[in-house]
Amino acid sequence: MAKESSFDVVSTVDIQEVDNACGQAKREIAQRYDLKDSGADIALDKAGRKITVSAPSDFVAKQVIDVLGTKLLRRGIELSSVKWGDPVASAGQSVRQTAEIVEGIDKETAGKINKDIKAQKLKVKVAIEGDKLRVSSPSRDALQDVIAFLKGNDYGQPLQYVNYR
């Protein structure tokens, strides 16, 4: 009997890389002539997995978010893993905008991925295990086909394929 191969579909974010990107963005904001004395700030809550941008205006907040986005991309963090909320008016004319770092695959997305894989009619088994999916099959080629299929689809968050055995 053939040994069964498997891999896990997960969605993870390295919080240390996010912290490094926030630090780099803070330094760039402190040095850029158009943002230097604007009063803009970036705060990262590692435990709550939230990023907060405070700025004196909506325009400056958008610029700070753009700077942060470029730093995240250079650090290998996909922007689809950061979900920005609506800007909220703060004291005076200042604006505060928070972002949530999405980690793990929620039940609805996992169900959609499972349904899409089964619609491909490949000889694989998919099991939802908490915030990840385990895909297994005796054929490694079928697993490679599943990975290629999932890379071609957009589920609103980055997916990684780990523990390939």
N, C-alpha and C positions, 0 to 999 in steps of 0.2 A: 504494500500500500504506500502511496506517495505521501511524503511528509507535507503538511499544510503550511504554506507561507502566509505571512500577514504583515500589515503595517497599520499605524494609527494616524488618523487625520485629527490634527489639533490646531488651535489658534492661540499662540502664546506671544507675549511681548517681553523683551528683556528690559526690566524697569531701570537697570543700571545704565543702559544705553539711552533711555529717555532722560534720565538725570543728567548724563553727560551732554546731551543735546540742549537741554534747558540751560545748563551752565554756559555752553558756547553761545547760545542765543542771548543770554544776559550780557555777556562780554561784548558781543557785537552791538547790542542796543546802547551800551554805555559808550561805545566808540564812534558810532555812526553820527554824522553831523546833523541829520534830520531827526534823529531820535534821542540824541545825547541828553538833553536837559528836559525832555518831555514829561518825565515822571512815569513812564511806562515800566511795568514790572511783570515778571513771570514767577509764579510759585508752583511748586510740585509737591503734592501730597502722595508720598510713596505708598503709605498704608491704604489710603482710600482710592489710589490709582486715579487721581484727578489733577489736571493742570489748570491753573487760574491765571488769566491775563488781565491785568489792570492797566488802563490807559486813560489819558485825559479826554480823548474823543474816539468816536467809532472808526474814523479814518486811521488814526494811530494804532488802534487795536488790530485792525486788519493788516497793517504793515508788520506789527510784532508777530502776529500769527503766521504771516508769510515767511518771516525770518526763521521762526521756530520750525515751520514745515520743511524748509530747506535743510536745516540742521538735522531734523529727524530722518529725512531721506538719505542724507550722507552717512548717517549712523546705521542704516539698514532697517529702519522702522517704517513700515508702510503707512501712508496717511489714512488708509481705510480703517486702521486699528484705533484711530483717534476720532471720536465723535464729538464735534463742537456743538454746544448749546447756543441759544439765542443770546445776544448781548443784553445785559441788564444795566439800567441806569444806576449809578452809585452816587456817592456824595458829590454835590455840585454838578458839573457837567461830565464827570468821569464815567467811564464804562467798565464793566467787569464781564468777562466771558469765561465760562468754564468748559472744559473738555473732559470726557470720560475715556479712559484707556480700556478698550474692549479686549477681554481675554476669555478664552473658553468659547465653546460653541453652544448657543442656547438651544432649547428643545425644538423650536420651530425651524431653525436653520438646519439642525441635525436631521429632522424629519424630511425636509426638502432635499437635502443631500442624499439621504437614504433612498427616497423615491426616485430621484434622478439616476442614481446608480442602478437601481433595479430596472428602470426603463431602458437601460442599455442592453439588457438581456445577456449580461456576461455571467459566467459561472463563478460568482463570488458570493460570500456571505457578509452582511453588514450588521454589526451590533453596536447599538448606542450605549456607551458606558460613561454616564455622567456628562462631562463637558467635552468628550472626545468620541470618535467613532473608530471601531476596529473593523478593518476589511480583511477577510481571509479567503484563501483559495488554494487548491493544490497547484494551480498553474501560475507561475511568476509572470508570464506574459499577460494574463488577465489582470493581475495587479498593476502592471505597468500601463495597461490600457485605462484602468480606473484613474490612476494618477494623471495621465495625459488628459482625460476627460474633465477631471476636476480643475486642472490648471486652465482649461479653456473656458470655464464658467466663472461668473462673478456672484458671490454669495454675500457681498457687503462687508466682508472682513477677510483678512489674509489667512490662508490655510497653509500649514506645514505638514509634511509627511515624514513621520519618525518611526523608529523601531521596526524598520523593514527587515524581516527575517525570512 
